Amino acid sequence: MIEKIGKAFTRRTRALRRTGAASLVALLAGASLGVSAPAHAEGQIRIAEQFGVVYLMLNVARDQHFIEQEGRKEGIDIKVDWLRLSGGAAVNDALLSGAVDIAGAGVGPLLTVWDRTHGRQNVKGVASLGNLPYYLVSTNPNVKTIADLTSKDHIAVPAVGVSVQSRVLQYAAAKQWGDKQFDKLDPLTQAIPHPDATAAIIANSTVVTGHFGNPPFQQQELAANPKAHIVLNSYDVLGGPSSATVLYATEKFRQDNPRTYRAFVAALVDAAKLIDAHPDQAADIYIRVNDSKIDRNLLIKILRDPQVRFQTAPQNTLGLAQFMYRVGAIRNEPKSWRDYFFDDPAISGGS
């Protein structure tokens, strides 16, 4: 299995070297989405998702046709289109070009696009996809904390500088060395999709010695490679359980498609309830929707982890938002999490 993953990584790494990770993401977005798309009426929704268990609520909603079911309760038939990208930058470009209606990415990309569109498209958060800890995993035995990282370390993130992993790493650096050096570790990072980064860690690649990922990739790395170990846990940086991955949309889509929007949010609530009540079924859905080869027992263990909770209300996001404002990553100061999330009963009680 490891040999197969290693060969796959070698093929994908050659492609990355030829095109550059950013170019590969741009090509993927262009090929899949085109330049832009016209506005549409109620009854259609286009959703951009990425990789990992953090998108399980979307996987469940898709597999169980919850959006379509909730749409019928609203009196409309909803056509759902699903697109998969890698990295918050590509997702944000797709949203702003009009190619998708709902964007799925980290809190970092949400805050970036919220700030960028403030007073114009007014992009805001729709809902959280749950609380899951993100690990910075390294295969370098000399790296115990981020203070041990050197120029010899190469850390994979889904998007350099803008992904939630990059922002959490910057936040950790600011806590370690002060706000003026928040970007000290940025030169060590490179944009590589989670599946490729995981393959590299498992194969003991020298091209990638670290990966700031998400479930299940981080757990697969730790299980498959004895050298892999946790250097940083996002919960420790953010001060506890937090919603690292979220969904967001433009104000126009929400206003122009109120029934479709309500059906989508209701479908997320349905998905969270199913995962909570039937984690084994949710694991089977993840494997089926993603055509995943993950060990089922490992996946169920992740879903039953007491640190993991699937819910629509965002939790513990304001600290990162205020950090990004403090270091100049965003220009508009968020005073509350409600500044960058739409007001909706399904996410009341957020933070």
LOKOL-115780 format. One record per residue (C-alpha): y, z, x. Coordinates in nm, 4 decimals, always signed. Example, Ala and Ser with C-alpha at 12.3 -4.5 7.8 and 13.67 -1.06 7.14 Angstrom:
BEGIN
R         yy         zz         xx
R    -0.4500    +0.7800    +1.2300
R    -0.1060    +0.7140    +1.3670
end
This chain:
BEGIN
R         yy         zz         xx
R    +0.0000    +0.0000    +0.0000
R    +0.2458    +0.0970    +0.2769
R    +0.1583    -0.2206    +0.4679
R    +0.2334    -0.4324    +0.1589
R    +0.5660    -0.2540    +0.1061
R    +0.6509    -0.3017    +0.4722
R    +0.5910    -0.6765    +0.4521
R    +0.8004    -0.6990    +0.1383
R    +1.0797    -0.5112    +0.3103
R    +1.0673    -0.7473    +0.6083
R    +1.1091    -1.0502    +0.3814
R    +1.3977    -0.8946    +0.1889
R    +1.5647    -0.7677    +0.5089
R    +1.5664    -1.1194    +0.6513
R    +1.7426    -1.2341    +0.3358
R    +1.9937    -0.9527    +0.3682
R    +2.0612    -1.0428    +0.7299
R    +2.1154    -1.4072    +0.6388
R    +2.3519    -1.3471    +0.3492
R    +2.4774    -0.9923    +0.3924
R    +2.4103    -0.7319    +0.1278
R    +2.7451    -0.7832    -0.0438
R    +2.6910    -1.1580    -0.0588
R    +2.3430    -1.1099    -0.2003
R    +2.4800    -0.8920    -0.4785
R    +2.7556    -1.1455    -0.5471
R    +2.5053    -1.4288    -0.5607
R    +2.2860    -1.2288    -0.7974
R    +2.5795    -1.1536    -1.0256
R    +2.6963    -1.5123    -1.0212
R    +2.3553    -1.6599    -1.0858
R    +2.2713    -1.4192    -1.3649
R    +2.6046    -1.3830    -1.5360
R    +2.8312    -1.6774    -1.4678
R    +3.2033    -1.6317    -1.4223
R    +3.2959    -1.4945    -1.7631
R    +3.1939    -1.4885    -2.1250
R    +3.3933    -1.5169    -2.4465
R    +3.4520    -1.2277    -2.6829
R    +3.2011    -1.1934    -2.9635
R    +3.1768    -1.0363    -3.3050
R    +2.9799    -0.7336    -3.4239
R    +2.6059    -0.7505    -3.3762
R    +2.5755    -0.8438    -3.0092
R    +2.5675    -0.6197    -2.7038
R    +2.5063    -0.7049    -2.3385
R    +2.3984    -0.4181    -2.1155
R    +2.3994    -0.4074    -1.7353
R    +2.1540    -0.1625    -1.5803
R    +2.0262    -0.0959    -1.2299
R    +1.7134    +0.0500    -1.0717
R    +1.5434    +0.3848    -1.1112
R    +1.4388    +0.6623    -1.3470
R    +1.8072    +0.7385    -1.4020
R    +1.8040    +0.4398    -1.6383
R    +1.5051    +0.5711    -1.8360
R    +1.7111    +0.6312    -2.1505
R    +1.7974    +0.2613    -2.1532
R    +1.4339    +0.1689    -2.0841
R    +1.3208    +0.3758    -2.3816
R    +1.5924    +0.2395    -2.6117
R    +1.4889    -0.1111    -2.5126
R    +1.1145    -0.0596    -2.5486
R    +1.1399    +0.1227    -2.8811
R    +1.4103    -0.1113    -3.0209
R    +1.6274    +0.1905    -3.0999
R    +1.9521    -0.0113    -3.0811
R    +1.8243    -0.2623    -3.3344
R    +1.6973    +0.0181    -3.5598
R    +2.0272    +0.2054    -3.5478
R    +2.2101    -0.1213    -3.6081
R    +2.0243    -0.1737    -3.9335
R    +2.1386    +0.1735    -4.0418
R    +2.4922    +0.0475    -3.9825
R    +2.4192    -0.2632    -4.1894
R    +2.4057    -0.5141    -3.9022
R    +2.1428    -0.6981    -3.6997
R    +2.2110    -0.6438    -3.3306
R    +2.1079    -0.8875    -3.0591
R    +2.0637    -0.7058    -2.7288
R    +2.0786    -0.8759    -2.3885
R    +1.9673    -0.6859    -2.0799
R    +2.0819    -0.7665    -1.7265
R    +1.9861    -0.5937    -1.4026
R    +2.2209    -0.5768    -1.1043
R    +2.2409    -0.3683    -0.7884
R    +2.5462    -0.1641    -0.7012
R    +2.8504    -0.0413    -0.8885
R    +3.0744    -0.3156    -0.7485
R    +2.8615    -0.5910    -0.9024
R    +2.8379    -0.4014    -1.2317
R    +3.2145    -0.3488    -1.2461
R    +3.2803    -0.7150    -1.1713
R    +3.0450    -0.8122    -1.4535
R    +3.2204    -0.5796    -1.6969
R    +3.5728    -0.6915    -1.6083
R    +3.4778    -1.0597    -1.6183
R    +3.3567    -1.0148    -1.9759
R    +2.9984    -1.0935    -1.8813
R    +2.8629    -0.7596    -2.0093
R    +2.9758    -0.5086    -2.2706
R    +2.8117    -0.1896    -2.1437
R    +2.7981    -0.1077    -1.7732
R    +2.5436    +0.1285    -1.6211
R    +2.6338    +0.2779    -1.2836
R    +2.7321    +0.5966    -1.1102
R    +3.0271    +0.8214    -1.1854
R    +3.1958    +0.6841    -0.8718
R    +3.2112    +0.3251    -1.0018
R    +3.3205    +0.4530    -1.3443
R    +3.6139    +0.6398    -1.1928
R    +3.7070    +0.3393    -0.9807
R    +3.7165    +0.0997    -1.2756
R    +3.8818    +0.3594    -1.5045
R    +4.1614    +0.3925    -1.2516
R    +4.1847    +0.0181    -1.1937
R    +4.2114    -0.0628    -1.5663
R    +4.4291    +0.2310    -1.6728
R    +4.6838    +0.1006    -1.9196
R    +4.5158    -0.2407    -1.9408
R    +4.1465    -0.2830    -2.0337
R    +4.1170    +0.0986    -2.0391
R    +3.7544    +0.1258    -1.9320
R    +3.6058    +0.4667    -2.0097
R    +3.2686    +0.6370    -2.0160
R    +3.0446    +0.5961    -2.3189
R    +2.7746    +0.8501    -2.2359
R    +2.5759    +1.0119    -1.9595
R    +2.2239    +0.9015    -1.8735
R    +2.1255    +1.2555    -1.7876
R    +2.1276    +1.5033    -1.5015
R    +1.9125    +1.4102    -1.2026
R    +1.9539    +1.5246    -0.8413
R    +2.0064    +1.2509    -0.5825
R    +1.8692    +1.3059    -0.2313
R    +1.9855    +1.1744    +0.1027
R    +1.6491    +1.1173    +0.2733
R    +1.6148    +1.0566    +0.6472
R    +1.3277    +0.9660    +0.8785
R    +1.5157    +1.0872    +1.1857
R    +1.3658    +1.4260    +1.2815
R    +1.6907    +1.5241    +1.4543
R    +1.8913    +1.5025    +1.1330
R    +1.8748    +1.8283    +0.9399
R    +2.2248    +1.8172    +0.7851
R    +2.4975    +1.5531    +0.7661
R    +2.6542    +1.7154    +1.0734
R    +2.3603    +1.5804    +1.2751
R    +2.4196    +1.2150    +1.1799
R    +2.5230    +0.9813    +1.4613
R    +2.5853    +0.6104    +1.5114
R    +2.2087    +0.5686    +1.5556
R    +2.1573    +0.6502    +1.1870
R    +2.1695    +0.3732    +0.9258
R    +2.1984    +0.4921    +0.5656
R    +2.1200    +0.2668    +0.2704
R    +2.3310    +0.3045    -0.0439
R    +2.3490    +0.0718    -0.3451
R    +2.7130    -0.0150    -0.2733
R    +2.9230    +0.0933    +0.0235
R    +3.2246    +0.3058    -0.0609
R    +3.2080    +0.2762    -0.4410
R    +2.8583    +0.3839    -0.5474
R    +2.8105    +0.7414    -0.6617
R    +2.5898    +0.7982    -0.3559
R    +2.8732    +0.6844    -0.1291
R    +3.1237    +0.9029    -0.3116
R    +2.8998    +1.2100    -0.2976
R    +2.8479    +1.1493    +0.0747
R    +3.2257    +1.1286    +0.1185
R    +3.2683    +1.4477    -0.0819
R    +3.0121    +1.6198    +0.1414
R    +3.1920    +1.4924    +0.4523
R    +3.5224    +1.6272    +0.3204
R    +3.3635    +1.9667    +0.2689
R    +3.2159    +1.9528    +0.6198
R    +3.5152    +1.8204    +0.8171
R    +3.8134    +1.8281    +0.5800
R    +3.9636    +1.5787    +0.3365
R    +4.1264    +1.3725    +0.6129
R    +3.7801    +1.2819    +0.7419
R    +3.6201    +1.2173    +0.4022
R    +3.5159    +0.8652    +0.5094
R    +3.3769    +0.9683    +0.8474
R    +3.0222    +0.8665    +0.7556
R    +3.1112    +0.5370    +0.5836
R    +3.0393    +0.3283    +0.8983
R    +2.6791    +0.4503    +0.8912
R    +2.6170    +0.3161    +0.5401
R    +2.5004    -0.0288    +0.4319
R    +2.4485    -0.1827    +0.0885
R    +2.0775    -0.2276    +0.0157
R    +1.9096    -0.2127    -0.3274
R    +1.6987    +0.0980    -0.3851
R    +1.3588    -0.0810    -0.3857
R    +1.4308    -0.2414    -0.0478
R    +1.5652    +0.0796    +0.1021
R    +1.2573    +0.2666    -0.0163
R    +1.0315    +0.0068    +0.1399
R    +1.2205    +0.0494    +0.4671
R    +1.1902    +0.4282    +0.4680
R    +0.8201    +0.4141    +0.3882
R    +0.7635    +0.1526    +0.6584
R    +0.9515    +0.3643    +0.9166
R    +1.2040    +0.0892    +0.9757
R    +1.4631    +0.1236    +1.2490
R    +1.6995    -0.0921    +1.0424
R    +1.7212    +0.1791    +0.7760
R    +1.6725    +0.5407    +0.8873
R    +1.8239    +0.7041    +0.5817
R    +1.8530    +0.6350    +0.2120
R    +2.0814    +0.8031    -0.0394
R    +1.8840    +0.7032    -0.3457
R    +1.7741    +0.8335    -0.6817
R    +1.4481    +0.9042    -0.8671
R    +1.1787    +0.7795    -0.8372
R    +1.2577    +0.6132    -0.5051
R    +1.3422    +0.9331    -0.3188
R    +1.0220    +1.0999    -0.4381
R    +0.8152    +0.7970    -0.3363
R    +0.9639    +0.8126    +0.0128
R    +0.8923    +1.1818    +0.0507
R    +0.5353    +1.1377    -0.0729
R    +0.4502    +0.8334    +0.1398
R    +0.6139    +0.9055    +0.4752
R    +0.5574    +1.2431    +0.6475
R    +0.8734    +1.1866    +0.8531
R    +1.0906    +1.1551    +0.5426
R    +1.2822    +1.4708    +0.4573
R    +1.5808    +1.5752    +0.2453
R    +1.9114    +1.6083    +0.4268
R    +2.1411    +1.6443    +0.1261
R    +2.1005    +1.7190    -0.2452
R    +2.3796    +1.5920    -0.4722
R    +2.3619    +1.9085    -0.6827
R    +2.4584    +2.1147    -0.3771
R    +2.7655    +1.8978    -0.3165
R    +2.8746    +1.8826    -0.6809
R    +2.8180    +2.2496    -0.7518
R    +2.5129    +2.2312    -0.9764
R    +2.3363    +1.9974    -1.2201
R    +2.5488    +1.6897    -1.2750
R    +2.5479    +1.3527    -1.4456
R    +2.5490    +1.1075    -1.1578
R    +2.4765    +0.7951    -1.3648
R    +2.6722    +0.6985    -1.6743
R    +2.7481    +0.4148    -1.9151
R    +3.0969    +0.2765    -1.9736
R    +3.2813    +0.0011    -2.1597
R    +3.6247    -0.1424    -2.2288
R    +3.8440    -0.0023    -2.5027
R    +3.8505    -0.3467    -2.6660
R    +3.4735    -0.3647    -2.7049
R    +3.4666    -0.0208    -2.8641
R    +3.7518    -0.1009    -3.1020
R    +3.6303    -0.4502    -3.1970
R    +3.2650    -0.3504    -3.2467
R    +3.2638    -0.0013    -3.4026
R    +2.9280    -0.0332    -3.5794
R    +2.7550    -0.1862    -3.2761
R    +2.9050    +0.0847    -3.0568
R    +2.7912    +0.3652    -3.2897
R    +2.4421    +0.2160    -3.3078
R    +2.4220    +0.2004    -2.9279
R    +2.5252    +0.5634    -2.8817
R    +2.2865    +0.6754    -3.1567
R    +2.0067    +0.4846    -2.9811
R    +2.0778    +0.6772    -2.6609
R    +2.0437    +1.0044    -2.8506
R    +1.7120    +0.8799    -2.9937
R    +1.5921    +0.7908    -2.6438
R    +1.6855    +1.1301    -2.4993
R    +1.4947    +1.3054    -2.7778
R    +1.1826    +1.0959    -2.7172
R    +1.1861    +1.1653    -2.3429
R    +1.2300    +1.5370    -2.3997
R    +0.9517    +1.5567    -2.6581
R    +0.7068    +1.3098    -2.5036
R    +0.7499    +1.2777    -2.1253
R    +0.4052    +1.1181    -2.0859
R    +0.4999    +0.8431    -2.3314
R    +0.8346    +0.8022    -2.1584
R    +0.6561    +0.7598    -1.8252
R    +0.4394    +0.4841    -1.9705
R    +0.7494    +0.3134    -2.1071
R    +0.9182    +0.3246    -1.7658
R    +0.6139    +0.1701    -1.5994
R    +0.5860    -0.0985    -1.8660
R    +0.9526    -0.1978    -1.8842
R    +1.0000    -0.2040    -1.5074
R    +0.6552    -0.3448    -1.4271
R    +0.6398    -0.0522    -1.1863
R    +0.3511    +0.0348    -0.9551
R    +0.4625    +0.3955    -0.9230
R    +0.1994    +0.6655    -0.9367
R    +0.2042    +0.7856    -1.2962
R    +0.1434    +1.1489    -1.2049
R    +0.4393    +1.1420    -0.9654
R    +0.6582    +0.9965    -1.2368
R    +0.5551    +1.2587    -1.4920
R    +0.6251    +1.5279    -1.2323
R    +0.9794    +1.3905    -1.1965
R    +1.0339    +1.3893    -1.5717
R    +0.9089    +1.7483    -1.6014
R    +1.1222    +1.8719    -1.3099
R    +1.3382    +2.1603    -1.4436
R    +1.6349    +2.0125    -1.2526
R    +1.6085    +1.6931    -1.4598
R    +1.7544    +1.6684    -1.8085
R    +1.8144    +1.3596    -2.0194
R    +2.1222    +1.3919    -2.2379
R    +2.4258    +1.1922    -2.3489
R    +2.6939    +1.4544    -2.2746
R    +2.8220    +1.4244    -1.9162
R    +2.8023    +1.7341    -1.7025
R    +2.9895    +1.8466    -1.3929
R    +3.1771    +1.5220    -1.3214
R    +3.5353    +1.6457    -1.2881
R    +3.4988    +1.7862    -0.9362
R    +3.4108    +1.4450    -0.7944
R    +3.6882    +1.2829    -0.9968
R    +3.9509    +1.5212    -0.8621
R    +3.8188    +1.4769    -0.5082
R    +3.8577    +1.0996    -0.5385
R    +4.2175    +1.1456    -0.6535
R    +4.2895    +1.3936    -0.3760
R    +4.1819    +1.1524    -0.1007
R    +4.3517    +0.8509    -0.2567
R    +4.0410    +0.6715    -0.3805
R    +4.1977    +0.6603    -0.7290
R    +4.5681    +0.6674    -0.8183
R    +4.5570    +0.8303    -1.1604
R    +4.4869    +1.2025    -1.1614
R    +4.2147    +1.3107    -1.4052
R    +4.3014    +1.6472    -1.5557
R    +3.9858    +1.6610    -1.7689
R    +3.6582    +1.4711    -1.8023
R    +3.7934    +1.3522    -2.1371
R    +4.0503    +1.1421    -1.9518
R    +3.7787    +0.8991    -1.8393
R    +3.5329    +0.9268    -2.1314
R    +3.5812    +0.8027    -2.4872
R    +3.6009    +1.0708    -2.7547
R    +3.2658    +1.0745    -2.9347
R    +3.0678    +1.3525    -3.1093
R    +2.7535    +1.2562    -2.9158
R    +2.9139    +1.3624    -2.5867
R    +3.1042    +1.6680    -2.7018
R    +3.0569    +1.9650    -2.4739
R    +3.0730    +1.7528    -2.1600
R    +3.2348    +1.8488    -1.8333
end
